[in-house]
Amino acid sequence: MIKSRELSIVSNGNDIDEVLNEAEEFAVTTGMSAKQSRRLRLLTEDTLCMLKTITGEIEVKLSFIEKENDVIIHLETETMMNMVKRENIIAISKSGRNESAKGITGKIREAFELAFMMPSSGINDELIACSSPAIAMGMPGDIAATDFMNVVYWSLNNYRDSVEAGLHNDPDMNEAWDEIERSVVGSLADDVRVGVRNDHVALDVYMKKA
């Protein structure tokens, strides 16, 4: 396994140049082709854009990891460090405002935000009811533990499968599928996983090197 240096960034900061430079250096270190390097850059840019949509300001540790044939954009943030942020998320969830999130980026953002509640309180029926259909389909799941998460609560692959399975029966699924295909992360990432690692919330964006 190869891991880049860990960058400390804030969700609404202007660290894009530093992060993209690190992505390019990592691509060289791991012997990526020019095409693979461009793909990693696009995924990194979209991940940073998604991070900026998260409510409030949180501190995030970002690194790039190569494990076997996977390259992973790995983000973690401490739940205890962001306790006030976490309370704001709970308030937003209970208000039902999460229903307004649009597109696959919005769904991933919701999963990331709601995962803040998982380590201590878990998700309950009230939160599921007021969250978007994507969250209701994908969380909570305990899909499978990974090297970087104790529990995975939401997976882009599972969401894709759920949407694809409903294409012929639910018109809303056609719109959801179009949103996946239009999204940079939705079309270029092999998977996105949101989960918990000890007292951290983690988000991993996967791409295959092959």
Backbone as a printed PyTorch tensor [residue, N CA C, xyz], in Angstrom:
tensor([[[  0.8480,  -1.1910,   0.0000],
         [  0.0000,   0.0000,   0.0000],
         [  0.8840,   1.2420,   0.0000]],

        [[  0.5220,   2.2210,  -0.8020],
         [  1.2220,   3.5070,  -0.8510],
         [  0.2440,   4.5880,  -0.4220]],

        [[  0.6950,   5.4670,   0.4680],
         [ -0.1650,   6.5590,   0.9370],
         [  0.5870,   7.8760,   0.8130]],

        [[ -0.1200,   8.8900,   0.3390],
         [  0.4680,  10.2210,   0.2250],
         [  0.5840,  10.8540,   1.6030]],

        [[  1.2030,  12.0020,   1.6710],
         [  1.1630,  12.7540,   2.9200],
         [ -0.2680,  13.1890,   3.1840]],

        [[ -0.5850,  13.4010,   4.4490],
         [ -1.9350,  13.7620,   4.8530],
         [ -2.0650,  15.2810,   4.8860]],

        [[ -3.0660,  15.7950,   4.1910],
         [ -3.2940,  17.2310,   4.1360],
         [ -4.4300,  17.6090,   5.0730]],

        [[ -4.2580,  18.6920,   5.8140],
         [ -5.3190,  19.2200,   6.6700],
         [ -5.9880,  20.3680,   5.9370]],

        [[ -7.2750,  20.2420,   5.6740],
         [ -8.0030,  21.2760,   4.9490],
         [ -9.3150,  21.5560,   5.6700]],

        [[ -9.9570,  22.6580,   5.3130],
         [-11.2830,  22.9590,   5.8510],
         [-12.2810,  22.8870,   4.7080]],

        [[-13.5160,  22.5190,   5.0600],
         [-14.5100,  22.2250,   4.0250],
         [-14.8230,  23.4240,   3.1400]],

        [[-14.7500,  24.6310,   3.6840],
         [-15.0690,  25.8110,   2.8740],
         [-13.8230,  26.6450,   2.5810]],

        [[-12.6560,  25.9940,   2.6040],
         [-11.4080,  26.7080,   2.3760],
         [-11.0080,  26.7660,   0.9110]],

        [[ -9.8330,  27.3390,   0.6700],
         [ -9.3120,  27.4830,  -0.6910],
         [ -8.0060,  26.7030,  -0.8440]],

        [[ -8.0870,  25.4020,  -0.5520],
         [ -6.8920,  24.5620,  -0.5770],
         [ -6.7640,  23.7720,  -1.8750]],

        [[ -7.5230,  24.1410,  -2.8980],
         [ -7.6190,  23.3070,  -4.0870],
         [ -6.2700,  23.1200,  -4.7840]],

        [[ -5.4580,  24.1710,  -4.8720],
         [ -4.1730,  24.0450,  -5.5680],
         [ -3.2580,  23.0670,  -4.8530]],

        [[ -3.1960,  23.1730,  -3.5380],
         [ -2.3430,  22.2620,  -2.7660],
         [ -2.7950,  20.8160,  -2.9380]],

        [[ -4.1050,  20.5910,  -2.8860],
         [ -4.6230,  19.2270,  -3.0100],
         [ -4.3900,  18.6790,  -4.4170]],

        [[ -4.6230,  19.4840,  -5.4420],
         [ -4.4200,  19.0240,  -6.8190],
         [ -2.9460,  18.7560,  -7.0970]],

        [[ -2.0500,  19.5740,  -6.5330],
         [ -0.6140,  19.3080,  -6.6790],
         [ -0.2490,  17.9750,  -6.0390]],

        [[ -0.8480,  17.7030,  -4.8770],
         [ -0.5810,  16.4240,  -4.2030],
         [ -1.1150,  15.2660,  -5.0340]],

        [[ -2.2770,  15.4560,  -5.6660],
         [ -2.8450,  14.4100,  -6.5280],
         [ -1.9230,  14.1210,  -7.7100]],

        [[ -1.3830,  15.1620,  -8.3150],
         [ -0.4890,  14.9870,  -9.4600],
         [  0.8120,  14.3050,  -9.0400]],

        [[  1.3570,  14.6850,  -7.8910],
         [  2.5730,  14.0340,  -7.3950],
         [  2.3150,  12.5600,  -7.0960]],

        [[  1.1350,  12.2690,  -6.5330],
         [  0.7920,  10.8850,  -6.2140],
         [  0.6470,  10.0650,  -7.4960]],

        [[  0.0740,  10.6650,  -8.5270],
         [ -0.0740,   9.9740,  -9.8090],
         [  1.2870,   9.5960, -10.3760]],

        [[  2.2530,  10.4980, -10.2570],
         [  3.6180,  10.2080, -10.7320],
         [  4.2420,   9.1120,  -9.8840]],

        [[  4.1180,   9.2140,  -8.5630],
         [  4.7150,   8.2400,  -7.6410],
         [  4.2020,   6.8370,  -7.8930]],

        [[  2.9300,   6.7140,  -8.2150],
         [  2.3170,   5.3960,  -8.4010],
         [  2.3040,   4.9440,  -9.8560]],

        [[  2.9360,   5.7090, -10.7330],
         [  3.0870,   5.2870, -12.1260],
         [  1.8210,   5.3010, -12.9430]],

        [[  0.9460,   6.2620, -12.6820],
         [ -0.2850,   6.3460, -13.4660],
         [ -0.0030,   6.8640, -14.8700]],

        [[ -0.8470,   6.4530, -15.7900],
         [ -0.7880,   6.9960, -17.1380],
         [ -1.3510,   8.4150, -17.1290]],

        [[ -1.1640,   9.1380, -18.2260],
         [ -1.7090,  10.4930, -18.3300],
         [ -3.2320,  10.4730, -18.1960]],

        [[ -3.8840,   9.4670, -18.7760],
         [ -5.3420,   9.3550, -18.6990],
         [ -5.7970,   9.1100, -17.2630]],

        [[ -5.0890,   8.2110, -16.5660],
         [ -5.4310,   7.9270, -15.1820],
         [ -5.2260,   9.1600, -14.3040]],

        [[ -4.1460,   9.8890, -14.5710],
         [ -3.8480,  11.0950, -13.8070],
         [ -4.9490,  12.1380, -13.9850]],

        [[ -5.4340,  12.3060, -15.2200],
         [ -6.5240,  13.2590, -15.4710],
         [ -7.7990,  12.8390, -14.7470]],

        [[ -8.0480,  11.5540, -14.7450],
         [ -9.2400,  11.0450, -14.0560],
         [ -9.1450,  11.3190, -12.5590]],

        [[ -7.9720,  11.0810, -11.9760],
         [ -7.7910,  11.3450, -10.5530],
         [ -7.9760,  12.8310, -10.2590]],

        [[ -7.4530,  13.6750, -11.1290],
         [ -7.5950,  15.1270, -10.9310],
         [ -9.0660,  15.5450, -10.9720]],

        [[ -9.8160,  15.0350, -11.9460],
         [-11.2330,  15.3820, -12.0530],
         [-12.0140,  14.9100, -10.8260]],

        [[-11.7290,  13.6960, -10.3630],
         [-12.4060,  13.1760,  -9.1810],
         [-12.0410,  13.9900,  -7.9430]],

        [[-10.7870,  14.3970,  -7.8650],
         [-10.3530,  15.2090,  -6.7250],
         [-11.0500,  16.5630,  -6.7320]],

        [[-11.1060,  17.1950,  -7.9110],
         [-11.7860,  18.4930,  -8.0170],
         [-13.2480,  18.3730,  -7.6070]],

        [[-13.9300,  17.3340,  -8.0740],
         [-15.3510,  17.1890,  -7.7660],
         [-15.5630,  16.8650,  -6.2900]],

        [[-14.6450,  16.0920,  -5.7130],
         [-14.7290,  15.7830,  -4.2880],
         [-14.5800,  17.0580,  -3.4550]],

        [[-13.6440,  17.9200,  -3.8480],
         [-13.4630,  19.1860,  -3.1290],
         [-14.6800,  20.0960,  -3.2880]],

        [[-15.2730,  20.1090,  -4.4820],
         [-16.4940,  20.8990,  -4.6930],
         [-17.6190,  20.3820,  -3.8050]],

        [[-17.7250,  19.0610,  -3.7030],
         [-18.7480,  18.4640,  -2.8530],
         [-18.5070,  18.8270,  -1.3920]],

        [[-17.2480,  18.8270,  -0.9790],
         [-16.9050,  19.1700,   0.3990],
         [-17.3640,  20.5730,   0.7480]],

        [[-17.2890,  21.4830,  -0.2260],
         [-17.6950,  22.8740,   0.0180],
         [-19.1930,  23.0090,   0.2560]],

        [[-19.9810,  22.0250,  -0.1800],
         [-21.4300,  22.1110,   0.0150],
         [-21.8580,  21.6680,   1.3990]],

        [[-20.9440,  21.0850,   2.1730],
         [-21.3010,  20.5960,   3.5030],
         [-21.6170,  21.7680,   4.4210]],

        [[-22.6460,  21.6110,   5.2240],
         [-23.1160,  22.6810,   6.0870],
         [-22.0330,  23.1160,   7.0660]],

        [[-21.7650,  24.4300,   7.1080],
         [-20.7930,  24.9460,   8.0610],
         [-19.3590,  24.6420,   7.6610]],

        [[-18.4590,  24.7900,   8.6090],
         [-17.0320,  24.5590,   8.3700],
         [-16.5530,  23.4010,   9.2210]],

        [[-15.9400,  22.4070,   8.5810],
         [-15.3440,  21.3030,   9.3170],
         [-13.9130,  21.1150,   8.8540]],

        [[-13.0830,  20.5820,   9.7370],
         [-11.6990,  20.2810,   9.4160],
         [-11.6020,  18.8410,   8.9290]],

        [[-10.9010,  18.6390,   7.8410],
         [-10.8320,  17.3270,   7.2020],
         [ -9.3800,  16.9630,   6.9350]],

        [[ -9.0530,  15.6850,   7.1360],
         [ -7.7610,  15.1390,   6.7390],
         [ -7.9570,  14.4360,   5.3980]],

        [[ -7.1610,  14.7990,   4.4100],
         [ -7.2840,  14.2140,   3.0710],
         [ -5.9710,  13.5540,   2.6790]],

        [[ -6.0680,  12.3640,   2.1110],
         [ -4.8720,  11.6770,   1.6040],
         [ -5.2510,  10.8450,   0.3940]],

        [[ -4.2370,  10.4470,  -0.3700],
         [ -4.4110,   9.5660,  -1.5150],
         [ -3.7570,   8.2340,  -1.1830]],

        [[ -4.4570,   7.1490,  -1.5090],
         [ -3.9880,   5.8140,  -1.1470],
         [ -4.0390,   4.9160,  -2.3660]],

        [[ -2.9740,   4.1400,  -2.5910],
         [ -2.9990,   3.0790,  -3.5850],
         [ -2.9640,   1.7510,  -2.8520]],

        [[ -3.9610,   0.9300,  -3.0910],
         [ -4.0250,  -0.3970,  -2.4740],
         [ -4.4030,  -1.3990,  -3.5470]],

        [[ -3.4580,  -2.2750,  -3.8790],
         [ -3.6450,  -3.2310,  -4.9640],
         [ -3.9790,  -2.4560,  -6.2360]],

        [[ -5.1590,  -2.6550,  -6.8320],
         [ -5.4660,  -1.9560,  -8.0880],
         [ -6.3730,  -0.7560,  -7.8790]],

        [[ -6.5840,  -0.3680,  -6.6200],
         [ -7.4470,   0.7700,  -6.3120],
         [ -6.6260,   1.9960,  -5.9520]],

        [[ -7.0840,   3.1510,  -6.4220],
         [ -6.5960,   4.4290,  -5.9270],
         [ -7.7760,   5.0720,  -5.2030]],

        [[ -7.5210,   5.5650,  -4.0000],
         [ -8.5900,   6.0450,  -3.1280],
         [ -8.2980,   7.4740,  -2.6890]],

        [[ -9.2720,   8.3440,  -2.8750],
         [ -9.2410,   9.6690,  -2.2640],
         [ -9.9110,   9.5020,  -0.9020]],

        [[ -9.1390,   9.6400,   0.1550],
         [ -9.6200,   9.3180,   1.4970],
         [ -9.7380,  10.5870,   2.3430]],

        [[-10.9350,  10.8250,   2.8750],
         [-11.1800,  11.9690,   3.7450],
         [-11.7020,  11.4730,   5.0860]],

        [[-11.1960,  12.0570,   6.1570],
         [-11.6900,  11.7430,   7.4960],
         [-11.8330,  13.0280,   8.2950]],

        [[-12.8350,  13.0540,   9.1580],
         [-12.9940,  14.1860,  10.0710],
         [-13.4350,  13.6540,  11.4200]],

        [[-12.9440,  14.2580,  12.4900],
         [-13.2500,  13.8080,  13.8370],
         [-14.6390,  14.2790,  14.2470]],

        [[-15.4550,  13.3480,  14.7520],
         [-16.7960,  13.7200,  15.1840],
         [-16.7430,  14.5950,  16.4290]],

        [[-15.8440,  14.3080,  17.3650],
         [-15.7750,  15.1020,  18.5900],
         [-15.3100,  16.5260,  18.2990]],

        [[-14.3700,  16.6850,  17.3680],
         [-13.8680,  18.0040,  17.0270],
         [-14.9710,  18.8630,  16.4330]],

        [[-15.9390,  18.2190,  15.8000],
         [-16.9840,  18.9480,  15.0860],
         [-18.3490,  18.7870,  15.7450]],

        [[-18.3620,  18.7570,  17.0920],
         [-19.6100,  18.5010,  17.8050],
         [-20.6790,  19.5510,  17.4990]],

        [[-20.3000,  20.8360,  17.4460],
         [-21.2770,  21.8750,  17.1370],
         [-21.8230,  21.6710,  15.7370]],

        [[-20.9370,  21.3470,  14.8080],
         [-21.3470,  21.0670,  13.4300],
         [-22.3370,  19.9160,  13.4140]],

        [[-22.0650,  18.9150,  14.2220],
         [-22.8970,  17.7400,  14.2600],
         [-24.3110,  18.0830,  14.7520]],

        [[-24.3910,  18.9450,  15.7430],
         [-25.6920,  19.3690,  16.2520],
         [-26.4620,  20.1360,  15.1850]],

        [[-25.7560,  20.9240,  14.3840],
         [-26.4140,  21.6480,  13.2900],
         [-26.9900,  20.6750,  12.2710]],

        [[-26.2460,  19.5970,  12.0050],
         [-26.7300,  18.5870,  11.0520],
         [-28.0100,  17.9450,  11.5500]],

        [[-28.0370,  17.5980,  12.8450],
         [-29.2310,  16.9890,  13.4090],
         [-30.4280,  17.9280,  13.2600]],

        [[-30.2130,  19.2220,  13.5320],
         [-31.2980,  20.2010,  13.4070],
         [-31.8060,  20.2680,  11.9810]],

        [[-30.8890,  20.2600,  11.0100],
         [-31.2820,  20.3100,   9.6020],
         [-32.0520,  19.0550,   9.2150]],

        [[-31.5820,  17.8910,   9.6840],
         [-32.2480,  16.6330,   9.3530],
         [-33.6750,  16.6240,   9.8750]],

        [[-33.8650,  17.0870,  11.1120],
         [-35.1970,  17.0780,  11.7030],
         [-36.1280,  18.0700,  11.0290]],

        [[-35.5730,  19.1090,  10.4200],
         [-36.4160,  20.1040,   9.7520],
         [-36.9220,  19.6130,   8.4020]],

        [[-36.3210,  18.5480,   7.9010],
         [-36.7110,  18.0250,   6.6030],
         [-36.0440,  18.7100,   5.4460]],

        [[-35.1140,  19.6350,   5.6940],
         [-34.4910,  20.3830,   4.6030],
         [-33.6040,  19.5120,   3.7250]],

        [[-33.2020,  18.3530,   4.2250],
         [-32.3500,  17.4860,   3.4240],
         [-33.0530,  16.9950,   2.1570]],

        [[-34.3710,  17.0630,   2.1250],
         [-35.1040,  16.6070,   0.9520],
         [-34.7770,  17.4470,  -0.2830]],

        [[-34.2470,  18.6540,  -0.0730],
         [-33.9960,  19.5480,  -1.1940],
         [-32.7040,  19.2480,  -1.9300]],

        [[-31.8710,  18.3630,  -1.3980],
         [-30.5940,  18.0530,  -2.0500],
         [-30.8590,  17.4080,  -3.4020]],

        [[-30.1480,  17.8740,  -4.4110],
         [-30.3380,  17.3600,  -5.7590],
         [-29.0410,  16.7730,  -6.2870]],

        [[-29.1720,  15.7690,  -7.1430],
         [-28.0090,  15.1920,  -7.8050],
         [-27.2280,  14.2460,  -6.9200]],

        [[-26.3440,  13.4890,  -7.5510],
         [-25.5790,  12.4820,  -6.8160],
         [-24.6540,  13.1280,  -5.7920]],

        [[-24.1080,  14.3150,  -6.1080],
         [-23.2670,  15.0140,  -5.1380],
         [-24.0550,  15.3390,  -3.8790]],

        [[-25.3040,  15.7530,  -4.0470],
         [-26.1510,  16.0280,  -2.8940],
         [-26.4220,  14.7900,  -2.0710]],

        [[-26.6050,  13.6450,  -2.7290],
         [-26.8620,  12.4040,  -2.0030],
         [-25.6450,  11.9990,  -1.1770]],

        [[-24.4560,  12.1100,  -1.7800],
         [-23.2290,  11.7560,  -1.0590],
         [-23.0260,  12.7100,   0.1200]],

        [[-23.2820,  13.9950,  -0.1240],
         [-23.1500,  14.9720,   0.9570],
         [-24.0830,  14.6310,   2.1040]],

        [[-25.3220,  14.2610,   1.7890],
         [-26.2740,  13.8890,   2.8340],
         [-25.7940,  12.6820,   3.6200]],

        [[-25.2870,  11.6990,   2.9020],
         [-24.7890,  10.4950,   3.5790],
         [-23.6590,  10.8600,   4.5320]],

        [[-22.7580,  11.7280,   4.0760],
         [-21.6280,  12.1570,   4.8880],
         [-22.1200,  12.9060,   6.1190]],

        [[-23.0850,  13.8160,   5.9260],
         [-23.5850,  14.5940,   7.0450],
         [-24.3240,  13.7150,   8.0510]],

        [[-25.1880,  12.8290,   7.5650],
         [-25.9520,  11.9760,   8.4700],
         [-25.0540,  10.9750,   9.2000]],

        [[-23.9270,  10.6060,   8.5920],
         [-23.0040,   9.6760,   9.2520],
         [-22.4320,  10.2570,  10.5350]],

        [[-22.4630,  11.5800,  10.6780],
         [-22.0140,  12.1890,  11.9240],
         [-22.8200,  11.6730,  13.1110]],

        [[-24.0620,  11.3060,  12.8690],
         [-24.9220,  10.8700,  13.9660],
         [-24.7550,   9.4000,  14.2900]],

        [[-24.0630,   8.6600,  13.4410],
         [-24.0040,   7.2260,  13.6240],
         [-23.1900,   6.7550,  14.8400]],

        [[-21.9850,   7.2940,  15.0850],
         [-21.1590,   6.6940,  16.1190],
         [-21.7950,   6.6650,  17.4980]],

        [[-22.5610,   7.7110,  17.8720],
         [-23.0980,   7.7600,  19.2250],
         [-24.5820,   7.4500,  19.2960]],

        [[-25.3650,   8.0200,  18.3600],
         [-26.8100,   7.9010,  18.4970],
         [-27.4370,   6.9390,  17.5140]],

        [[-26.7880,   6.6780,  16.4000],
         [-27.3930,   5.8580,  15.3680],
         [-28.4960,   6.6110,  14.6710]],

        [[-28.9090,   6.1190,  13.5290],
         [-29.9870,   6.7920,  12.8010],
         [-31.3190,   6.2020,  13.2630]],

        [[-32.3380,   7.0220,  13.3560],
         [-33.6340,   6.5330,  13.8090],
         [-34.6890,   6.7630,  12.7400]],

        [[-35.9020,   6.2910,  13.0290],
         [-36.9600,   6.3580,  12.0200],
         [-37.2790,   7.7870,  11.6220]],

        [[-37.2000,   8.7100,  12.5770],
         [-37.5180,  10.1030,  12.2770],
         [-36.5300,  10.6750,  11.2730]],

        [[-35.2600,  10.3630,  11.4550],
         [-34.2390,  10.8840,  10.5540],
         [-34.3490,  10.2460,   9.1780]],

        [[-34.6430,   8.9550,   9.1400],
         [-34.8160,   8.2900,   7.8480],
         [-35.9960,   8.9110,   7.1070]],

        [[-37.0760,   9.1660,   7.8320],
         [-38.2910,   9.6850,   7.1990],
         [-38.0700,  11.0570,   6.5810]],

        [[-37.2180,  11.8890,   7.1980],
         [-37.0630,  13.2460,   6.6910],
         [-35.8610,  13.3870,   5.7800]],

        [[-35.1090,  12.3170,   5.5980],
         [-33.9730,  12.3910,   4.6820],
         [-34.4400,  12.0340,   3.2840]],

        [[-33.5450,  12.1590,   2.3200],
         [-33.9230,  11.8970,   0.9330],
         [-34.1220,  10.4080,   0.7020]],

        [[-34.8130,  10.0130,  -0.3810],
         [-34.9720,   8.5880,  -0.6980],
         [-33.6400,   7.8750,  -0.8590]],

        [[-32.6240,   8.5870,  -1.3330],
         [-31.3160,   7.9360,  -1.5060],
         [-30.7570,   7.4770,  -0.1790]],

        [[-30.9130,   8.2810,   0.8620],
         [-30.4170,   7.9060,   2.1740],
         [-31.2350,   6.7580,   2.7380]],

        [[-32.5490,   6.8120,   2.5240],
         [-33.3950,   5.7340,   3.0140],
         [-33.0130,   4.4050,   2.3700]],

        [[-32.5940,   4.4510,   1.0960],
         [-32.1920,   3.2230,   0.4110],
         [-30.8250,   2.7500,   0.8630]],

        [[-29.9280,   3.6960,   1.1270],
         [-28.5450,   3.3000,   1.3450],
         [-28.0730,   3.2920,   2.7750]],

        [[-28.8600,   3.7990,   3.7200],
         [-28.4250,   3.8900,   5.1040],
         [-29.5640,   3.4810,   6.0340]],

        [[-29.2730,   2.9230,   7.2100],
         [-27.9840,   2.3520,   7.5500],
         [-27.8310,   1.0020,   6.8870]],

        [[-26.6470,   0.5750,   6.5920],
         [-26.4870,  -0.6510,   5.8590],
         [-25.4970,  -1.6280,   6.4430]],

        [[-24.4190,  -1.1200,   7.1090],
         [-23.3380,  -1.9910,   7.5420],
         [-22.9450,  -2.8880,   6.3780]],

        [[-22.6420,  -2.2470,   5.2210],
         [-22.4180,  -2.9660,   3.9720],
         [-21.2440,  -3.9290,   4.1050]],

        [[-20.0990,  -3.4050,   4.4630],
         [-18.9140,  -4.2400,   4.6730],
         [-17.8180,  -3.3560,   5.2150]],

        [[-17.1050,  -3.8640,   6.2010],
         [-15.9790,  -3.1110,   6.7220],
         [-14.8630,  -3.0880,   5.6870]],

        [[-14.1360,  -1.9870,   5.6210],
         [-12.9760,  -1.8840,   4.7540],
         [-11.7550,  -1.6010,   5.6200]],

        [[-10.5900,  -1.5200,   4.9920],
         [ -9.3800,  -1.1880,   5.7420],
         [ -9.4720,   0.1910,   6.3760]],

        [[-10.3270,   1.0540,   5.8060],
         [-10.3660,   2.4450,   6.2320],
         [-11.6440,   2.8030,   6.9750]],

        [[-12.5490,   1.8400,   7.1690],
         [-13.8050,   2.0920,   7.8790],
         [-14.1690,   0.8630,   8.6990]],

        [[-14.7370,   1.1050,   9.8780],
         [-15.2840,   0.0130,  10.6740],
         [-16.6440,  -0.4180,  10.1350]],

        [[-17.4470,   0.5740,   9.7340],
         [-18.7760,   0.3180,   9.1860],
         [-18.9800,   1.2190,   7.9750]],

        [[-19.4870,   0.6560,   6.8930],
         [-19.8430,   1.4390,   5.7120],
         [-21.3590,   1.6120,   5.7260]],

        [[-21.8220,   2.8690,   5.7590],
         [-23.2500,   3.1400,   5.8270],
         [-23.8790,   3.4240,   4.4700]],

        [[-23.0780,   3.8620,   3.5050],
         [-23.6300,   4.2440,   2.1940],
         [-22.5840,   3.9540,   1.1380]],

        [[-23.0280,   3.4000,   0.0220],
         [-22.1330,   3.0710,  -1.0800],
         [-22.7580,   3.5220,  -2.3900]],

        [[-21.9590,   4.1890,  -3.2210],
         [-22.4400,   4.6080,  -4.5390],
         [-22.8480,   3.4030,  -5.3670]],

        [[-22.0980,   2.3090,  -5.2880],
         [-22.4490,   1.1180,  -6.0650],
         [-23.8140,   0.5750,  -5.6510]],

        [[-24.0830,   0.5390,  -4.3340],
         [-25.3930,   0.0870,  -3.8820],
         [-26.5020,   1.0220,  -4.3580]],

        [[-26.2160,   2.3250,  -4.3260],
         [-27.1980,   3.3080,  -4.7930],
         [-27.4450,   3.1350,  -6.2860]],

        [[-26.3680,   2.9570,  -7.0680],
         [-26.5370,   2.7150,  -8.5130],
         [-27.4150,   1.4990,  -8.7610]],

        [[-27.1260,   0.4020,  -8.0280],
         [-27.8960,  -0.8280,  -8.2160],
         [-29.3700,  -0.6150,  -7.8800]],

        [[-29.6380,   0.1460,  -6.7990],
         [-31.0240,   0.4030,  -6.4050],
         [-31.7560,   1.2170,  -7.4590]],

        [[-31.0730,   2.2430,  -7.9870],
         [-31.6840,   3.0780,  -9.0150],
         [-31.9290,   2.2790, -10.2880]],

        [[-30.9080,   1.5140, -10.7040],
         [-31.0320,   0.7370, -11.9400],
         [-32.1570,  -0.2830, -11.8400]],

        [[-32.3190,  -0.9010, -10.6660],
         [-33.3640,  -1.9070, -10.4840],
         [-34.7650,  -1.2950, -10.5950]],

        [[-34.8760,   0.0020, -10.2890],
         [-36.1960,   0.6250, -10.3280],
         [-36.4970,   1.4150, -11.5770]],

        [[-35.5930,   1.3790, -12.5720],
         [-35.7620,   2.2210, -13.7650],
         [-37.0730,   1.9730, -14.4940]],

        [[-37.5250,   0.7350, -14.5650],
         [-38.7080,   0.4140, -15.3690],
         [-40.0170,   0.6440, -14.6180]],

        [[-39.9300,   0.8190, -13.3030],
         [-41.1530,   0.9060, -12.5020],
         [-41.4040,   2.2760, -11.8900]],

        [[-40.3830,   3.0990, -11.7750],
         [-40.5250,   4.3790, -11.0770],
         [-39.9110,   5.4900, -11.9320]],

        [[-40.7260,   6.4330, -12.4340],
         [-40.2030,   7.5200, -13.2740],
         [-39.1360,   8.3500, -12.5710]],

        [[-39.2300,   8.4660, -11.2450],
         [-38.2250,   9.2370, -10.5070],
         [-36.8440,   8.6010, -10.6260]],

        [[-36.8130,   7.2940, -10.8270],
         [-35.5330,   6.6040, -10.9480],
         [-34.8190,   6.9750, -12.2410]],

        [[-35.5860,   7.2980, -13.2810],
         [-34.9670,   7.7220, -14.5360],
         [-34.2050,   9.0320, -14.3390]],

        [[-34.8010,   9.9400, -13.6030],
         [-34.1320,  11.2030, -13.3010],
         [-32.8940,  10.9600, -12.4440]],

        [[-33.0200,  10.0610, -11.4610],
         [-31.8860,   9.7540, -10.5900],
         [-30.7440,   9.1470, -11.3950]],

        [[-31.0750,   8.2880, -12.3720],
         [-30.0400,   7.6670, -13.1980],
         [-29.3400,   8.7110, -14.0660]],

        [[-30.1280,   9.6360, -14.6180],
         [-29.5400,  10.7190, -15.4170],
         [-28.5880,  11.5540, -14.5800]],

        [[-28.9490,  11.7940, -13.3150],
         [-28.0970,  12.5780, -12.4310],
         [-26.7800,  11.8570, -12.1580]],

        [[-26.8320,  10.5460, -12.0160],
         [-25.6060,   9.7680, -11.8040],
         [-24.6870,   9.9030, -13.0130]],

        [[-25.2650,   9.7680, -14.2140],
         [-24.4630,   9.8040, -15.4330],
         [-23.8900,  11.1960, -15.7110]],

        [[-24.5920,  12.2460, -15.2870],
         [-24.1070,  13.6070, -15.5070],
         [-23.0360,  14.0180, -14.5020]],

        [[-23.0150,  13.3540, -13.3700],
         [-22.0820,  13.7100, -12.3060],
         [-20.6770,  13.2000, -12.6090]],

        [[-19.6600,  14.0180, -12.3070],
         [-18.2730,  13.5700, -12.4800],
         [-17.9960,  12.3730, -11.5740]],

        [[-18.3310,  12.4970, -10.2900],
         [-18.1040,  11.3910,  -9.3690],
         [-18.9490,  10.1820,  -9.7750]],

        [[-20.2110,  10.4170, -10.1130],
         [-21.0970,   9.3170, -10.4770],
         [-20.6380,   8.5450, -11.6910]],

        [[-20.0240,   9.2410, -12.6600],
         [-19.6160,   8.5830, -13.9020],
         [-18.1700,   8.0830, -13.8720]],

        [[-17.3000,   8.7310, -13.1010],
         [-15.8760,   8.3690, -13.1230],
         [-15.4260,   7.5180, -11.9450]],

        [[-16.1190,   7.6170, -10.8080],
         [-15.7030,   6.8400,  -9.6360],
         [-16.2030,   5.4080,  -9.7520]],

        [[-15.3720,   4.4600,  -9.3460],
         [-15.8100,   3.0660,  -9.3090],
         [-16.6720,   2.7960,  -8.0800]],

        [[-16.4720,   3.5630,  -7.0370],
         [-17.3620,   3.5100,  -5.8790],
         [-17.0710,   4.7230,  -5.0050]],

        [[-18.0600,   5.0900,  -4.2000],
         [-17.8850,   6.0730,  -3.1340],
         [-18.5010,   5.4490,  -1.8960]],

        [[-17.7620,   5.4600,  -0.7930],
         [-18.2660,   4.8620,   0.4440],
         [-18.1970,   5.8810,   1.5670]],

        [[-19.2650,   5.9300,   2.3350],
         [-19.3380,   6.8090,   3.4990],
         [-19.5340,   5.9170,   4.7150]],

        [[-18.7240,   6.1380,   5.7340],
         [-18.8470,   5.3010,   6.9130],
         [-18.1430,   5.8870,   8.1090]],

        [[-17.9110,   5.0460,   9.0980],
         [-17.3290,   5.4710,  10.3670],
         [-16.0930,   4.6450,  10.6500]],

        [[-15.0510,   5.3340,  11.0930],
         [-13.8360,   4.6660,  11.5510],
         [-13.5550,   5.1670,  12.9600]],

        [[-13.8470,   4.3120,  13.9500],
         [-13.7280,   4.7040,  15.3480],
         [-14.5470,   5.9730,  15.5870]],

        [[-13.9090,   7.0820,  15.9890],
         [-14.6680,   8.3090,  16.2260],
         [-14.5330,   9.2900,  15.0710]],

        [[-14.3090,   8.7520,  13.8610],
         [-14.1810,   9.5750,  12.6680],
         [-15.2850,   9.2250,  11.6680]],

        [[-15.7240,  10.2260,  10.9440],
         [-16.5460,   9.9910,   9.7540],
         [-15.6090,   9.9910,   8.5540]],

        [[-15.7570,   9.0190,   7.6810],
         [-14.8470,   8.8700,   6.5450],
         [-15.6180,   8.8450,   5.2370]],

        [[-14.9660,   9.3470,   4.2000],
         [-15.4980,   9.2990,   2.8400],
         [-14.3700,   8.8430,   1.9270]],

        [[-14.6000,   7.7730,   1.1850],
         [-13.6050,   7.2300,   0.2700],
         [-14.1470,   7.2220,  -1.1460]],

        [[-13.3890,   7.8130,  -2.0680],
         [-13.7220,   7.8050,  -3.4950],
         [-12.7470,   6.8490,  -4.1680]],

        [[-13.2660,   5.7980,  -4.8000],
         [-12.4580,   4.7510,  -5.3930],
         [-12.3640,   4.8910,  -6.9100]],

        [[-11.1980,   4.6570,  -7.4750],
         [-11.0350,   4.4850,  -8.9130],
         [-10.0430,   3.3460,  -9.1670]],

        [[-10.3390,   2.5360, -10.1730],
         [ -9.4430,   1.4540, -10.5640],
         [ -8.3160,   2.0020, -11.4290]],

        [[ -7.1210,   1.4920, -11.2300],
         [ -5.9970,   1.9420, -12.0470],
         [ -6.0630,   1.3480, -13.4450]],

        [[ -6.6370,   0.1700, -13.5630],
         [ -6.6790,  -0.5110, -14.8680],
         [ -7.6790,   0.1580, -15.7920]]])
